[in-house]
Amino acid sequence: MWRVTYKQDVSGRNQSASLRRGLALLEYIRDHAGAGQGLSLTRLADATGLSKSAVLRLTTPLVELNLLARDRKNGAYRLGHGALHLGQAYLATFDLRTVAAEESYRLMCEVRETVHLVVYEAPHVVYIDKVEQEPMVRMGSRIGSRAPVHCTAVGKAILAWQGDEVIGDVVAAGLPGRTEWTITDGDRLRLELARIRQRGYSVDDRENEPEVRCVAAPIFDHTDAATAALSISGLTSRITAARVRELGPLVANAALRISREHGSTR
């Protein structure tokens, strides 16, 4: 009885190890096979430390499932159309709000402030989720509401990773002041966006609401485009200028984890 169980366990472990090695090969080809090119059997063996026979054995089912394709002339491996179908299926079922929910809640619990999730719908951002603690002062933001990109942390976080043409359009449309601290000068806004790209997060220092500070970071999609943002918001009495430097890396890391779930390679 024990021998049978042991053999099954060993078989299961072997199958699990083979699966991991096969997936590692798939990931290596994904990351290193250039456009229109593939990777040779020799290179795959050298890169992974596996024998050529092991590579052949592990890639055969992947080729059969069209996750990998092998060139008939030179034997080079590349991703197959089955990988594309998997990606399309993932994107078809992807819901940003659902994917970001766990990170948003974890971040709210960690910092004890309101966390917002927005998407970019030029020239505005749209709030699609909000996580806040009941005892805290409630933010005036509402799910479904819109806000300008130039005076919100979430908007600037997204705008910082747009092209010069998009930024130029925002400036040309006008930068109306919402408070006395709103950036209303185009050159100053461009300088601020450059700082955001350098540090990885943005700050709304009372620029949208006079008693509120926000810290935000961009969320990148599967094309590595900044299409959404995550933010921490609170009263200036709680989110001091010194605390901003503490919160910035936290929201940036949370947004990065969401981005990777979204398929970003950043």
C-alpha positions as CSV (number, residue, x, y, z in Angstrom):
1,M,0.0,0.0,0.0
2,W,2.8,2.4,0.9
3,R,4.7,1.5,-2.2
4,V,1.8,2.3,-4.5
5,T,1.3,5.7,-2.8
6,Y,5.0,6.5,-3.0
7,K,5.2,5.6,-6.7
8,Q,2.2,7.9,-7.4
9,D,3.8,10.7,-5.4
10,V,7.0,10.3,-7.3
11,S,5.2,10.2,-10.6
12,G,3.2,13.3,-9.6
13,R,6.4,15.2,-8.7
14,N,8.1,14.2,-11.9
15,Q,5.1,15.4,-13.9
16,S,5.1,18.7,-12.0
17,A,8.8,19.2,-12.5
18,S,8.4,18.5,-16.3
19,L,5.5,21.0,-16.5
20,R,7.6,23.7,-14.8
21,R,10.5,23.1,-17.1
22,G,8.2,23.1,-20.1
23,L,6.7,26.4,-19.0
24,A,10.1,27.8,-18.4
25,L,11.0,27.0,-22.0
26,L,7.8,28.7,-23.2
27,E,8.7,31.8,-21.2
28,Y,12.2,31.9,-22.4
29,I,11.1,31.7,-26.1
30,R,8.5,34.4,-25.3
31,D,11.1,36.7,-24.0
32,H,14.0,36.0,-26.4
33,A,12.6,35.1,-29.8
34,G,12.7,38.2,-31.9
35,A,10.0,39.2,-34.4
36,G,10.0,36.9,-37.4
37,Q,12.8,34.8,-35.8
38,G,13.1,31.8,-33.6
39,L,15.5,30.1,-31.2
40,S,17.5,27.1,-32.1
41,L,17.4,23.8,-30.2
42,T,21.1,24.3,-29.3
43,R,20.4,27.8,-27.9
44,L,17.5,26.6,-25.8
45,A,19.5,23.7,-24.4
46,D,22.4,26.1,-23.5
47,A,20.2,28.7,-22.0
48,T,18.3,26.3,-19.8
49,G,21.0,23.8,-19.0
50,L,18.8,21.0,-20.4
51,S,20.0,18.4,-22.9
52,K,18.7,18.7,-26.4
53,S,16.7,15.5,-26.0
54,A,15.1,17.0,-22.9
55,V,14.2,20.1,-24.8
56,L,12.7,18.1,-27.6
57,R,10.7,16.0,-25.1
58,L,9.4,19.1,-23.3
59,T,8.5,21.1,-26.3
60,T,6.7,18.4,-28.3
61,P,3.4,18.7,-26.4
62,L,3.7,22.5,-26.6
63,V,4.1,22.3,-30.4
64,E,1.2,19.9,-30.6
65,L,-1.0,22.4,-28.7
66,N,0.2,25.2,-31.0
67,L,1.6,27.1,-28.0
68,L,5.0,26.8,-29.8
69,A,5.7,26.6,-33.5
70,R,8.8,25.0,-35.0
71,D,10.2,26.2,-38.3
72,R,10.3,23.3,-40.8
73,K,13.5,24.5,-42.5
74,N,15.8,25.3,-39.6
75,G,14.0,23.9,-36.6
76,A,13.9,27.2,-34.7
77,Y,11.2,27.6,-32.1
78,R,8.8,30.6,-31.7
79,L,5.5,31.2,-30.1
80,G,2.6,29.5,-31.9
81,H,-0.9,30.9,-32.6
82,G,-2.2,29.0,-29.6
83,A,-0.4,31.5,-27.4
84,L,-2.2,34.3,-29.1
85,H,-5.6,32.6,-28.5
86,L,-4.7,32.3,-24.9
87,G,-3.8,35.9,-24.6
88,Q,-7.0,37.0,-26.4
89,A,-9.1,34.8,-24.1
90,Y,-7.4,36.4,-21.0
91,L,-8.0,39.9,-22.3
92,A,-11.6,39.1,-23.1
93,T,-12.3,38.1,-19.5
94,F,-10.0,40.7,-17.9
95,D,-11.8,43.2,-15.6
96,L,-9.5,45.8,-14.1
97,R,-11.7,46.6,-11.2
98,T,-11.8,42.9,-10.2
99,V,-8.1,42.4,-10.7
100,A,-7.2,45.6,-8.7
101,A,-9.6,44.9,-5.9
102,E,-7.2,42.9,-3.7
103,E,-4.3,45.3,-4.1
104,S,-6.6,48.3,-3.5
105,Y,-8.0,46.8,-0.3
106,R,-4.5,45.7,0.9
107,L,-3.2,49.2,0.3
108,M,-6.1,50.9,2.1
109,C,-5.5,48.6,5.1
110,E,-1.8,49.4,5.1
111,V,-2.0,53.2,4.8
112,R,-5.5,53.7,6.4
113,E,-6.5,56.2,3.7
114,T,-8.9,56.2,0.8
115,V,-7.7,54.3,-2.3
116,H,-9.1,55.2,-5.8
117,L,-8.9,53.4,-9.1
118,V,-9.4,55.4,-12.3
119,V,-9.3,54.8,-16.0
120,Y,-8.3,57.3,-18.7
121,E,-10.9,58.6,-21.0
122,A,-9.3,61.6,-22.6
123,P,-9.4,64.4,-21.6
124,H,-10.6,63.1,-18.2
125,V,-10.1,60.3,-15.7
126,V,-13.1,58.3,-14.6
127,Y,-13.3,56.9,-11.1
128,I,-14.3,53.2,-11.3
129,D,-13.6,52.0,-7.7
130,K,-13.1,53.4,-4.3
131,V,-12.0,51.7,-1.1
132,E,-12.2,53.6,2.2
133,Q,-12.5,53.0,5.9
134,E,-15.8,53.8,7.4
135,P,-14.5,55.7,10.5
136,M,-12.4,58.0,8.3
137,V,-13.4,61.3,6.8
138,R,-15.1,60.3,3.5
139,M,-13.8,61.7,0.2
140,G,-16.2,63.5,-2.0
141,S,-15.3,61.4,-5.0
142,R,-18.0,59.2,-6.5
143,I,-17.6,56.1,-8.7
144,G,-18.5,57.1,-12.3
145,S,-17.5,60.8,-11.8
146,R,-14.9,62.5,-14.0
147,A,-12.0,64.8,-13.2
148,P,-9.5,66.7,-15.3
149,V,-6.1,65.1,-15.8
150,H,-4.0,68.2,-15.1
151,C,-5.0,68.8,-11.5
152,T,-5.4,65.3,-10.1
153,A,-2.7,62.9,-9.0
154,V,-4.3,60.1,-11.0
155,G,-4.6,62.2,-14.1
156,K,-1.0,63.4,-13.9
157,A,0.2,59.9,-13.3
158,I,-1.4,58.8,-16.6
159,L,-0.6,61.9,-18.5
160,A,3.1,61.7,-17.6
161,W,3.4,58.5,-19.8
162,Q,1.5,59.9,-22.8
163,G,3.2,61.2,-25.9
164,D,4.1,64.9,-26.5
165,E,1.1,65.3,-28.8
166,V,-1.4,64.2,-26.1
167,I,0.3,66.5,-23.5
168,G,0.2,69.3,-26.0
169,D,-3.5,68.8,-26.6
170,V,-4.2,69.0,-22.8
171,V,-2.2,72.2,-22.5
172,A,-3.8,73.7,-25.6
173,A,-7.3,73.0,-24.2
174,G,-6.5,75.1,-21.2
175,L,-5.5,74.4,-17.6
176,P,-8.3,75.9,-15.5
177,G,-7.5,76.5,-11.8
178,R,-9.5,74.4,-9.3
179,T,-7.7,75.9,-6.3
180,E,-4.9,78.4,-5.8
181,W,-2.4,75.5,-6.0
182,T,-3.5,74.2,-9.4
183,I,-0.8,74.1,-12.1
184,T,-2.1,76.4,-14.8
185,D,1.1,77.0,-16.8
186,G,2.0,74.5,-19.6
187,D,5.7,74.7,-19.1
188,R,5.3,74.1,-15.4
189,L,3.0,71.1,-16.0
190,R,5.5,69.6,-18.5
191,L,8.3,69.9,-15.8
192,E,6.0,68.3,-13.3
193,L,5.3,65.4,-15.6
194,A,9.0,64.9,-16.1
195,R,9.5,64.6,-12.4
196,I,6.7,62.1,-12.2
197,R,8.3,59.9,-14.8
198,Q,11.6,60.1,-12.8
199,R,10.2,59.1,-9.4
200,G,7.4,56.8,-10.6
201,Y,4.5,58.5,-8.8
202,S,2.5,61.8,-8.9
203,V,1.3,64.1,-6.2
204,D,-1.9,66.3,-6.1
205,D,-0.9,68.9,-3.5
206,R,-4.3,70.5,-2.9
207,E,-4.6,71.1,-6.6
208,N,-8.1,69.7,-7.0
209,E,-9.5,70.1,-3.5
210,P,-8.0,72.7,-1.1
211,E,-7.8,70.3,1.9
212,V,-6.9,67.1,0.1
213,R,-3.6,65.6,-0.9
214,C,-3.3,62.6,-3.2
215,V,-0.5,60.3,-4.3
216,A,-0.9,58.2,-7.4
217,A,0.9,55.8,-9.8
218,P,0.1,54.7,-13.3
219,I,-1.3,51.3,-14.3
220,F,0.0,49.9,-17.6
221,D,-1.9,47.5,-19.8
222,H,-0.6,44.6,-22.0
223,T,0.8,47.1,-24.5
224,D,2.7,48.9,-21.8
225,A,0.4,52.0,-22.2
226,A,-0.6,53.9,-19.2
227,T,-4.4,53.5,-19.2
228,A,-5.4,53.7,-15.6
229,A,-4.0,54.8,-12.2
230,L,-4.2,54.0,-8.5
231,S,-4.2,56.6,-5.8
232,I,-4.1,57.3,-2.0
233,S,-6.1,60.3,-0.9
234,G,-6.6,62.0,2.4
235,L,-6.8,65.3,4.2
236,T,-3.7,67.4,4.3
237,S,-3.7,67.1,8.1
238,R,-3.1,63.3,7.7
239,I,-1.1,63.2,4.4
240,T,1.6,65.6,5.2
241,A,4.3,66.6,2.7
242,A,6.7,64.3,4.6
243,R,4.3,61.4,4.5
244,V,3.9,61.8,0.7
245,R,7.5,60.4,0.3
246,E,6.5,57.3,2.3
247,L,3.3,56.7,0.4
248,G,4.7,57.2,-3.1
249,P,6.7,54.0,-3.3
250,L,3.8,52.0,-1.7
251,V,1.2,53.1,-4.3
252,A,3.8,52.7,-7.1
253,N,4.5,49.1,-6.1
254,A,0.8,48.3,-5.8
255,A,0.1,49.8,-9.3
256,L,3.1,47.8,-10.7
257,R,1.6,44.6,-9.4
258,I,-1.7,45.4,-11.0
259,S,0.1,46.3,-14.2
260,R,1.7,42.9,-14.4
261,E,-1.7,41.2,-13.8
262,H,-2.8,43.3,-16.8
263,G,-0.1,41.8,-18.9
264,S,2.5,44.7,-18.7
265,T,6.1,43.8,-19.0
266,R,7.3,46.7,-16.8
